[in-house]
Amino acid sequence: MPGNDLALLIEAAHAAGRIATGYVGGPLDMQDKPGGAGPVTAADLAVNAMLLEALRGARPVYGWLSEETEDTAARLGAERVFIVDPIDGTRSFIEGSDSWAHSLAVAEGGVVIAAVVYLPMRDKLYAAAAGQGATLNGVPIRATARADLEGASILASKPNYAPENWRGGRVPEVARAFRPSLAYRLSLVAEGRYDAMMTLRPSWEWDIAAGDLILREAGAMTSDRRAGPLRFNNPVPMVDGVLAANPVLHGALHAALAG
């Protein structure tokens, strides 16, 4: 049941937070991953090792997809799969920011059914299970009901606002904001702190899987950049960007974007 998986994810997220925060202020043994895939630290790898042991140990038949584990096709035949980012926002972690997160999800048949995004330095744990709503530190959360795109608060990086991304080259007048962790951006919209988020670049599943369910359980609509449904556990674990907002604002945002 999704609820049972959620309890497991919450326990694992707290354990991940204890490990990661133990590295704060100390040596990180940072390395650059091949192919310009970004940095990885000893903390990323330690959290990943713990999660692999704890989660697969509890659910050995589940598949495994993590940013810090070499991917194999074995997960494609699993009915359920863990989709994990041990530390989302590694650059922020290295810089000493408090806005990095652990992102943990379980997907079944391509759809996320249990999810946690945990920011231990901010003491914020977002959680959701299919059909059970979304919470922040145990308190129910809800996306905003704003309908108008003009003036909406949107979490997105600067390149998303390039005129060529918008119909007729017209970039709407919105309140712009950004957070380095994609999982945190998704969760902030679910919390109702911001009206929408978007990323128009291809996105790794481990960055967005947990946030996808938390948003949907908070009453938001999620999609790829072309308003197609988000599906997970793909052979190449990426989706074509992400749009997220309440259904009315989501439609307005998609309509304003170039096809």
C-alpha positions as CSV (number, residue, x, y, z in Angstrom):
1,M,0.0,0.0,0.0
2,P,1.2,3.5,-0.7
3,G,0.9,4.5,3.0
4,N,3.2,1.7,4.0
5,D,5.8,2.8,1.5
6,L,5.4,6.4,2.7
7,A,6.3,5.5,6.2
8,L,9.4,3.7,4.9
9,L,10.4,6.8,2.9
10,I,9.9,9.2,5.8
11,E,12.1,7.0,8.0
12,A,14.8,6.8,5.3
13,A,14.6,10.6,4.7
14,H,15.3,11.3,8.4
15,A,18.2,8.9,8.3
16,A,19.5,10.6,5.1
17,G,19.3,14.0,6.8
18,R,21.4,12.8,9.8
19,I,24.1,11.5,7.5
20,A,24.2,14.6,5.2
21,T,24.2,17.2,8.0
22,G,27.1,15.3,9.6
23,Y,29.2,16.4,6.6
24,V,28.2,20.1,6.9
25,G,31.3,22.2,7.6
26,G,33.7,19.3,7.1
27,P,35.6,17.8,4.2
28,L,33.4,16.8,1.3
29,D,35.8,15.0,-1.0
30,M,34.2,16.7,-4.0
31,Q,34.6,15.2,-7.5
32,D,33.3,16.2,-10.9
33,K,31.2,13.4,-12.5
34,P,32.1,12.4,-16.1
35,G,30.4,14.2,-19.0
36,G,29.8,17.4,-17.2
37,A,27.1,15.8,-15.1
38,G,28.0,18.0,-12.1
39,P,29.7,17.5,-8.8
40,V,29.3,14.7,-6.3
41,T,30.5,14.7,-2.7
42,A,31.2,12.1,-0.1
43,A,27.9,13.0,1.5
44,D,26.0,12.2,-1.7
45,L,27.6,8.8,-1.9
46,A,27.1,8.0,1.8
47,V,23.5,8.9,1.7
48,N,23.0,6.9,-1.5
49,A,24.6,3.8,0.1
50,M,22.4,4.1,3.1
51,L,19.2,4.5,1.1
52,L,20.1,1.6,-1.2
53,E,20.6,-0.6,1.8
54,A,17.6,0.6,3.8
55,L,15.0,0.8,1.0
56,R,16.0,-2.2,-1.0
57,G,16.5,-4.1,2.2
58,A,12.9,-3.4,3.1
59,R,11.5,-3.9,-0.4
60,P,13.9,-6.2,-2.3
61,V,11.6,-6.7,-5.2
62,Y,11.4,-3.0,-6.0
63,G,13.6,-1.6,-8.8
64,W,16.1,1.1,-8.1
65,L,16.9,4.4,-9.9
66,S,19.2,6.9,-8.2
67,E,21.4,9.8,-9.5
68,E,24.3,8.3,-7.7
69,T,24.0,4.6,-8.7
70,E,24.9,3.3,-12.1
71,D,21.7,2.6,-14.0
72,T,20.7,-0.8,-15.3
73,A,17.8,-2.1,-17.3
74,A,16.8,-4.4,-14.3
75,R,14.4,-1.7,-12.9
76,L,12.3,-1.7,-16.1
77,G,10.8,-5.1,-15.3
78,A,9.9,-4.2,-11.7
79,E,6.3,-3.5,-10.8
80,R,7.4,-0.8,-8.4
81,V,10.6,1.2,-8.4
82,F,12.4,3.6,-6.0
83,I,13.4,6.9,-7.6
84,V,15.9,8.7,-5.5
85,D,18.1,11.8,-5.5
86,P,20.3,11.4,-2.4
87,I,21.0,15.2,-2.3
88,D,19.1,17.4,-4.7
89,G,21.1,20.7,-5.0
90,T,24.6,19.3,-4.5
91,R,26.1,22.6,-5.6
92,S,24.1,24.4,-2.9
93,F,25.2,21.8,-0.4
94,I,28.9,22.4,-1.3
95,E,28.3,26.2,-1.0
96,G,26.9,25.9,2.5
97,S,23.3,26.8,1.6
98,D,20.4,25.2,3.5
99,S,18.1,24.7,0.5
100,W,19.2,21.3,-0.6
101,A,16.9,18.3,-0.2
102,H,16.6,14.5,-0.2
103,S,14.1,13.4,-2.8
104,L,12.6,9.9,-2.4
105,A,9.7,8.3,-4.4
106,V,8.1,5.1,-5.2
107,A,6.5,4.7,-8.7
108,E,4.2,2.0,-9.8
109,G,3.4,1.5,-13.5
110,G,5.1,4.8,-14.3
111,V,3.1,6.8,-11.7
112,V,4.4,8.0,-8.4
113,I,2.4,6.6,-5.4
114,A,4.5,7.6,-2.4
115,A,6.9,10.6,-2.0
116,V,9.0,12.6,0.4
117,V,11.1,15.7,-0.1
118,Y,13.1,16.5,3.0
119,L,15.2,19.6,3.7
120,P,17.0,18.8,7.0
121,M,18.6,22.2,7.4
122,R,15.2,23.9,7.2
123,D,13.3,21.2,9.1
124,K,10.8,20.8,6.3
125,L,9.5,17.4,5.3
126,Y,7.0,17.3,2.5
127,A,5.2,14.0,2.1
128,A,2.4,12.4,0.0
129,A,0.8,9.1,-0.7
130,A,-1.6,8.5,-3.6
131,G,-5.2,9.5,-2.5
132,Q,-4.1,10.6,0.9
133,G,-3.2,14.3,0.3
134,A,0.1,16.1,0.8
135,T,1.6,17.5,4.0
136,L,4.4,19.7,5.3
137,N,5.6,18.4,8.7
138,G,2.3,16.6,9.0
139,V,0.1,19.5,8.2
140,P,-2.0,19.4,5.0
141,I,-0.9,21.7,2.2
142,R,-2.6,23.1,-0.9
143,A,-1.5,24.8,-4.1
144,T,-2.8,28.3,-4.7
145,A,-6.0,29.0,-6.6
146,R,-4.6,31.9,-8.7
147,A,-6.1,31.9,-12.2
148,D,-4.3,34.8,-13.9
149,L,-0.8,34.3,-15.4
150,E,0.0,38.0,-15.3
151,G,1.4,38.8,-11.9
152,A,1.7,35.1,-10.8
153,S,4.7,34.1,-8.8
154,I,6.7,31.5,-10.7
155,L,9.8,29.5,-9.7
156,A,12.1,29.1,-12.8
157,S,15.6,29.8,-13.8
158,K,16.5,32.8,-16.0
159,P,16.9,30.9,-19.3
160,N,13.2,29.9,-19.2
161,Y,12.2,33.5,-19.8
162,A,14.0,33.8,-23.1
163,P,11.6,35.3,-25.7
164,E,11.9,32.3,-28.0
165,N,10.2,30.1,-25.4
166,W,7.0,32.2,-25.5
167,R,4.3,32.5,-28.0
168,G,4.9,35.5,-30.2
169,G,8.0,36.3,-28.2
170,R,5.9,37.8,-25.4
171,V,7.2,37.0,-22.0
172,P,4.4,37.5,-19.4
173,E,4.8,39.9,-16.5
174,V,5.3,37.5,-13.6
175,A,7.0,37.6,-10.2
176,R,10.2,35.7,-10.8
177,A,11.8,33.5,-8.1
178,F,14.3,30.6,-8.0
179,R,15.6,27.9,-5.7
180,P,18.5,25.7,-6.7
181,S,16.8,22.4,-5.7
182,L,14.2,21.4,-8.3
183,A,12.5,19.1,-5.7
184,Y,12.2,22.1,-3.4
185,R,10.8,24.3,-6.2
186,L,8.1,21.7,-6.8
187,S,7.3,21.4,-3.1
188,L,7.1,25.2,-2.6
189,V,4.3,25.3,-5.2
190,A,2.5,22.4,-3.5
191,E,2.8,24.4,-0.2
192,G,1.2,27.4,-1.8
193,R,4.2,29.7,-1.3
194,Y,4.4,30.2,-5.1
195,D,1.8,29.9,-7.8
196,A,3.7,27.9,-10.4
197,M,7.0,26.4,-11.4
198,M,8.5,25.5,-14.8
199,T,11.6,24.1,-16.3
200,L,11.7,23.8,-20.0
201,R,14.8,21.7,-20.2
202,P,14.8,17.9,-20.1
203,S,14.7,16.9,-16.5
204,W,16.0,13.8,-14.7
205,E,13.3,11.7,-13.0
206,W,15.1,11.6,-9.7
207,D,14.8,15.4,-9.5
208,I,11.1,15.5,-10.0
209,A,9.4,12.2,-9.1
210,A,8.7,13.0,-5.5
211,G,7.6,16.6,-6.2
212,D,5.2,15.4,-8.8
213,L,3.1,13.4,-6.4
214,I,3.3,16.0,-3.6
215,L,2.0,18.6,-6.1
216,R,-0.8,16.4,-7.4
217,E,-2.0,15.5,-3.9
218,A,-1.9,19.2,-3.1
219,G,-4.4,19.9,-5.9
220,A,-2.0,21.0,-8.6
221,M,-1.6,19.8,-12.1
222,T,1.8,18.6,-13.3
223,S,2.9,17.9,-16.9
224,D,5.9,18.0,-19.2
225,R,6.5,21.3,-21.1
226,R,4.0,20.4,-23.7
227,A,1.2,19.5,-21.2
228,G,1.8,15.7,-21.6
229,P,1.5,13.5,-18.5
230,L,4.6,12.8,-16.5
231,R,5.6,9.2,-16.6
232,F,8.4,7.6,-14.7
233,N,10.8,4.6,-14.9
234,N,11.5,5.3,-18.5
235,P,14.4,3.5,-20.3
236,V,16.1,6.9,-20.4
237,P,15.1,8.4,-17.1
238,M,14.2,11.9,-18.2
239,V,11.1,13.9,-19.0
240,D,10.6,16.8,-21.4
241,G,10.6,19.6,-18.8
242,V,8.0,20.3,-16.1
243,L,5.1,22.7,-15.7
244,A,3.2,22.8,-12.4
245,A,0.4,24.9,-11.0
246,N,-3.3,24.6,-10.2
247,P,-5.2,23.4,-13.3
248,V,-6.5,26.8,-14.4
249,L,-3.1,28.5,-14.1
250,H,-1.3,25.5,-15.6
251,G,-3.5,25.9,-18.7
252,A,-2.7,29.6,-18.9
253,L,1.0,28.9,-18.6
254,H,1.0,26.3,-21.2
255,A,-1.0,28.4,-23.6
256,A,1.5,31.2,-23.3
257,L,4.5,29.1,-24.1
258,A,5.7,28.5,-27.7
259,G,4.9,25.1,-29.0
